[in-house]
Amino acid sequence: MQENPYGVTENPYGATFLTQQTAPAELKHSGFGIASFVLSMLSGVGLFVLFGVAGYMASQSPGGMNENDPGTMLLGAALIAAGMAQFMAFILGVVGLFQANRKKIFAILGTSFSLLAVLTFGGVMVLGFAIQAQKGG
């Protein structure tokens, strides 16, 4: 090994000891977290729109919605599917939170948004049931 005038020792292969150190690898985003975030956003918008449609349908019919109407049944099935998607987004977010060596921001956002949506729309449904029970329906 040779000594240069700057005091940096060089090895015979041309690389200095200072450049042999590697920077820590940049963490990737969690795939589960990204899936959770996207699914929670899409199903959250879907839930919001479906509840709006349900409110509009209920306000347009004099005695409330007809439970045997195919449109009402389809709306109910869509609400259940959107709620299940929110639950799935929550599960994906929790899995993303426990992934090692991954960024957690999308997992945190997906878990938070899905939990917020489930609690909000669940509360709206409980409130609706309570109002209907109070009316004696």
C-alpha positions, 0 to 999 in steps of 0.5 A: 500500500502506498501513502499519498500526500493527502494522508488517505491510504489507498489499496492496490486495487484502486478503491480508497477505504473511504469509498468502500463503506456503503450507505444504508439501503433506502427502505421500500414502501410496504406493499400491504400498506399501499394496498390497504391505503388504496382499498380504504380510499376506494371503498370509503368513497364507495360507502359515502356514495352508497349511503348518499344513494340510500338516503336519497332513495329513502327520501323519495319513497313515501313509506320508506324504502321497499325492502323487496325492491331489487334496487334496494337489495342491490344497494344493501349488497353493495353496502355490505361489500364496501364494508367488507372491503374496509375490513380487508383494508384494515387487515392489510394495514395491520399486516403492513405495520408488522413488515420488517424493513419497510416504510410504514406510512401507507400502512398507518394511513390505510389502517387509520382510514379504514378504521375511521370509515368502519366506525363512522358508517357503523355509527350511522347505521346504529343511529338509524336503527335507534331512530327506527326503533324509537318510532316503533318501526 
